[in-house]
Each structure stands twice: as C-alpha cells, then as structure tokens.
Amino acid sequence: MLFRLFKLPPLVYFIVSPLLLAAGIFVAYASYTTDMERKAALSHAAPEEVGIEAIASGETSNDYDEVVVRAQGNVDFMVETVRTKRGRERSRKLFMPLYPVDATDFSAPAKAVMEIDGIVSDEQLLQLVADEGQAGMVFVLNGRLEAGGNSDASQAMAGKAALEPAFVTVNVFPNGREAALRSSDSHMFVLILGLVLAMLVAGYGWLRKRKLDKDQLAYEQQYEET
C-alpha cells in the first residue's frame, strides 16, 4: 500500500503539496493564537475565586477562559479513564462531579465536572482540597472552563452522577498555573514542517513527471524505429 503512494500521477503530488502547506499554516496559526491567549493570561494574576454556580453558564471574559472555582466534589464518583491502543496507554483522565458549596447532598444533577489530564497523585489532589462541606470535600480548582458539554465527561459519569443538560467542565491545571500557561512556541516548527513536507512532495512530483516524460519519449522513439 505504501509503495503505491510513490506511483501516483504527478498531478496528484502537485495538488497535495499546496494542501500540505495550507494545513501547516492553519495549524501554525491556531497554535500561535493559543500561545497568545496563554501569554495574555499569564501576564496578570489568576481570576478571582467564584462559586461553581456562578460560572455554570459557561460564560467568562477571562483570558484563555481561565477560572478559579470553589465547589464540593463527590469523591465517591471520581472516575479515572485510560485509553490504550495496541496495548499502549494513549491518554489518562480523571473526572469528578462538582456541586455548589452550600449543597447539603449530592442528589441534584451536577453543575460541572472536574477534568484532569494525565496521572494525578493523591498529594496533588489533596492540595486542591480547601475545606469540608456539608456533603463532601470543598475543592478550589484553577483551570480552564469548557462549556457546551464534554463527551468524555458524560461517558465517565454515565451510570454514576447525573449531570445538568448545560453542565460545564473545569480542566484543572494539575502542575500549576505557570506550567499550564507557559507558551509552547510550537507554531514556527509546525509552519516549517508544513513547508518542508510541501516542498518534498512537490519535488518528488516533479522528478516523477520527468521520469514519466523520459519513459514516454523513449517509448515513442522505439516505436518510430520499428
């Protein structure tokens, strides 16, 4: 199958080449925009702490949608999901339903879900605990607010905690604010990679066209001699 990719008509490579360049520019621009949002958020202090019920609408004017929320978490329904491919771990996430600080129990649908990407130690979780509420532990979470639902969170909470239809997700910064908001500066690498791939594909298409033209010319000359 891979060998056939090198036997395509030259026109295919000439079409794919600008598409690769365009894809590189698009991804690089998206990465640059994200980096600028992170830098803007890191240029000032974190937002003021608010209750989870105050941001349950998912609306925030903070840079990078950063929030600091206080909420009760139902640790009994804390769920860790692990995705593997061919026996190798690809991703690991931790989820927990969140409720207002003044909630007396966890019978009502959760207004939000905490999400932490990667491996989280007990020590890291304990650092997020601020107090003891009437229903459970009170957490103070600094992270990024994601509105509009979250399929991973919905699947993790299925059969455990009921969620409000308009629930939001708080993607916690597990290693601290500075580490999470540090610029990756990967946009230049992506742009250069797209340019190099586009040039390689176009160059191969040109070489293949030359070879096919020579083969065609040789065939015509042989045909004339016969």
C-alpha positions as CSV (number, residue, x, y, z in Angstrom):
1,M,0.0,0.0,0.0
2,L,2.8,2.4,1.0
3,F,4.7,1.6,-2.3
4,R,1.6,2.7,-4.3
5,L,1.8,6.2,-2.9
6,F,5.1,6.7,-4.8
7,K,3.5,5.6,-8.1
8,L,0.7,8.1,-8.3
9,P,0.3,10.5,-11.3
10,P,2.5,13.7,-10.9
11,L,-0.6,15.9,-10.8
12,V,-1.6,14.3,-7.5
13,Y,1.6,15.4,-5.9
14,F,1.2,18.9,-7.3
15,I,-2.3,19.1,-5.7
16,V,-1.3,17.6,-2.4
17,S,1.7,19.9,-2.0
18,P,-0.2,23.2,-1.6
19,L,-2.7,21.4,0.6
20,L,0.0,20.4,3.0
21,L,1.3,24.0,3.1
22,A,-2.2,25.3,3.7
23,A,-2.7,22.7,6.5
24,G,0.7,23.7,8.1
25,I,-0.3,27.4,8.0
26,F,-3.7,26.7,9.5
27,V,-2.3,24.6,12.4
28,A,0.6,27.0,13.0
29,Y,-1.9,29.9,13.2
30,A,-4.1,28.0,15.6
31,S,-1.1,27.2,17.8
32,Y,0.1,30.8,17.7
33,T,-3.4,32.1,18.7
34,T,-3.4,29.7,21.7
35,D,0.1,30.8,22.7
36,M,-1.0,34.4,22.7
37,E,-4.0,33.6,24.8
38,R,-1.8,31.8,27.3
39,K,0.7,34.7,27.4
40,A,-2.1,37.2,28.0
41,A,-3.5,35.1,30.9
42,L,0.0,34.7,32.4
43,S,0.7,38.4,32.2
44,H,-1.6,39.0,35.2
45,A,-2.8,37.3,38.3
46,A,-5.4,34.5,38.2
47,P,-9.1,35.5,38.2
48,E,-10.9,36.0,41.4
49,E,-12.3,32.8,43.1
50,V,-16.0,32.2,42.4
51,G,-18.5,29.5,43.3
52,I,-19.3,26.9,40.7
53,E,-22.9,28.1,40.5
54,A,-21.6,31.5,39.3
55,I,-19.9,30.1,36.2
56,A,-22.3,27.2,35.5
57,S,-23.5,29.1,32.4
58,G,-20.0,28.7,30.8
59,E,-19.6,32.4,30.2
60,T,-16.3,34.0,31.0
61,S,-14.4,37.0,29.8
62,N,-11.1,35.9,31.3
63,D,-8.1,35.3,29.1
64,Y,-7.8,31.7,27.9
65,D,-11.2,31.1,29.7
66,E,-9.2,30.7,32.9
67,V,-11.2,30.3,36.1
68,V,-10.7,29.7,39.8
69,V,-13.8,28.0,41.2
70,R,-14.8,26.7,44.7
71,A,-17.1,23.6,44.7
72,Q,-17.9,20.5,46.6
73,G,-16.8,17.3,44.8
74,N,-18.2,13.9,45.1
75,V,-15.1,11.8,45.5
76,D,-17.1,8.6,45.6
77,F,-17.9,9.2,41.9
78,M,-14.4,10.1,40.9
79,V,-13.6,8.2,37.7
80,E,-10.3,7.6,36.0
81,T,-10.3,6.7,32.3
82,V,-7.4,5.2,30.4
83,R,-7.3,4.8,26.7
84,T,-5.0,2.3,25.1
85,K,-4.0,1.4,21.6
86,R,-2.3,-1.9,20.8
87,G,-1.6,-2.4,24.5
88,R,0.0,1.0,25.0
89,E,-1.5,3.8,27.1
90,R,-2.5,6.8,24.9
91,S,-4.3,9.0,27.4
92,R,-5.4,9.1,31.1
93,K,-8.0,11.5,32.6
94,L,-9.6,11.9,36.0
95,F,-13.2,13.1,36.3
96,M,-15.3,14.2,39.4
97,P,-18.8,15.8,39.5
98,L,-18.9,19.2,41.1
99,Y,-21.7,20.9,43.2
100,P,-22.3,24.2,44.9
101,V,-20.5,24.8,48.2
102,D,-23.8,25.2,50.0
103,A,-25.3,21.8,48.7
104,T,-26.4,19.6,51.6
105,D,-26.2,16.4,49.5
106,F,-25.3,15.2,46.0
107,S,-28.9,14.3,44.9
108,A,-29.2,17.1,42.4
109,P,-27.6,16.9,39.0
110,A,-24.0,18.2,39.0
111,K,-23.5,21.6,37.5
112,A,-20.0,20.9,36.4
113,V,-17.3,18.2,36.1
114,M,-13.7,18.4,37.1
115,E,-11.3,17.0,34.5
116,I,-7.5,16.5,35.0
117,D,-5.4,15.1,32.2
118,G,-2.6,12.7,33.0
119,I,-1.5,10.9,36.1
120,V,-2.6,12.6,39.3
121,S,-1.1,11.7,42.7
122,D,-3.0,11.7,46.0
123,E,-0.8,14.6,47.1
124,Q,-1.8,16.7,44.1
125,L,-5.5,16.0,44.8
126,L,-5.1,16.9,48.5
127,Q,-3.6,20.2,47.5
128,L,-6.9,21.1,45.8
129,V,-8.9,20.5,49.0
130,A,-9.7,23.7,50.8
131,D,-12.4,22.8,53.3
132,E,-15.0,20.3,54.4
133,G,-18.6,20.9,53.2
134,Q,-22.0,19.6,54.3
135,A,-22.0,16.9,51.6
136,G,-18.3,16.4,50.9
137,M,-14.9,18.0,50.4
138,V,-14.6,21.5,49.1
139,F,-12.2,22.0,46.3
140,V,-10.6,25.1,44.9
141,L,-9.8,24.5,41.2
142,N,-7.7,26.7,38.9
143,G,-8.1,25.7,35.3
144,R,-9.8,26.3,32.0
145,L,-13.6,26.4,31.7
146,E,-15.1,24.4,28.9
147,A,-18.8,25.0,28.1
148,G,-21.1,23.1,25.7
149,G,-20.8,19.7,27.3
150,N,-17.9,17.2,27.1
151,S,-18.4,13.7,25.7
152,D,-15.5,12.2,27.7
153,A,-17.0,13.6,30.9
154,S,-20.5,12.5,30.0
155,Q,-19.3,8.9,29.3
156,A,-17.2,8.9,32.5
157,M,-20.2,10.0,34.7
158,A,-22.7,7.7,32.9
159,G,-24.4,5.4,35.4
160,K,-22.8,7.3,38.3
161,A,-23.7,11.0,38.7
162,A,-26.5,12.8,36.9
163,L,-25.4,16.0,35.0
164,E,-27.3,19.1,34.2
165,P,-28.0,19.4,30.5
166,A,-25.8,22.6,30.3
167,F,-23.0,21.3,32.5
168,V,-19.5,22.7,32.1
169,T,-16.1,21.2,32.5
170,V,-13.2,22.6,34.6
171,N,-10.0,21.4,33.1
172,V,-7.7,21.8,36.1
173,F,-4.0,22.8,35.8
174,P,-2.5,19.8,37.6
175,N,1.1,21.1,37.6
176,G,0.2,24.7,38.5
177,R,-0.8,27.8,36.6
178,E,2.6,28.8,35.3
179,A,3.3,25.4,33.8
180,A,-0.1,25.2,32.1
181,L,0.0,28.7,30.6
182,R,3.6,28.6,29.5
183,S,3.9,29.2,25.8
184,S,4.9,26.2,23.7
185,D,6.2,28.3,20.8
186,S,5.5,25.3,18.5
187,H,3.9,27.3,15.7
188,M,7.2,28.0,13.9
189,F,8.1,24.3,14.0
190,V,4.6,23.4,12.6
191,L,4.9,26.0,9.8
192,I,8.4,24.9,8.8
193,L,7.4,21.3,8.9
194,G,4.4,22.0,6.6
195,L,6.7,23.9,4.2
196,V,9.3,21.2,4.1
197,L,6.7,18.5,3.5
198,A,5.1,20.6,0.8
199,M,8.4,21.1,-0.9
200,L,9.3,17.4,-0.7
201,V,6.0,16.3,-2.2
202,A,6.2,18.9,-5.0
203,G,9.8,17.9,-5.7
204,Y,9.0,14.3,-5.9
205,G,6.1,15.1,-8.2
206,W,8.5,17.0,-10.5
207,L,11.0,14.1,-10.5
208,R,8.3,11.6,-11.2
209,K,7.0,13.8,-14.1
210,R,10.5,13.9,-15.6
211,K,10.8,10.2,-15.4
212,L,7.5,9.5,-16.9
213,D,8.2,12.1,-19.7
214,K,11.6,10.3,-20.4
215,D,9.9,6.9,-20.4
216,Q,7.3,8.2,-22.8
217,L,9.9,9.8,-25.1
218,A,11.9,6.6,-25.1
219,Y,8.8,4.6,-26.0
220,E,7.9,6.9,-28.9
221,Q,11.5,6.7,-30.2
222,Q,11.4,2.9,-30.1
223,Y,8.0,2.9,-31.8
224,E,9.3,5.1,-34.6
225,E,12.3,2.9,-35.2
226,T,10.1,-0.2,-35.5
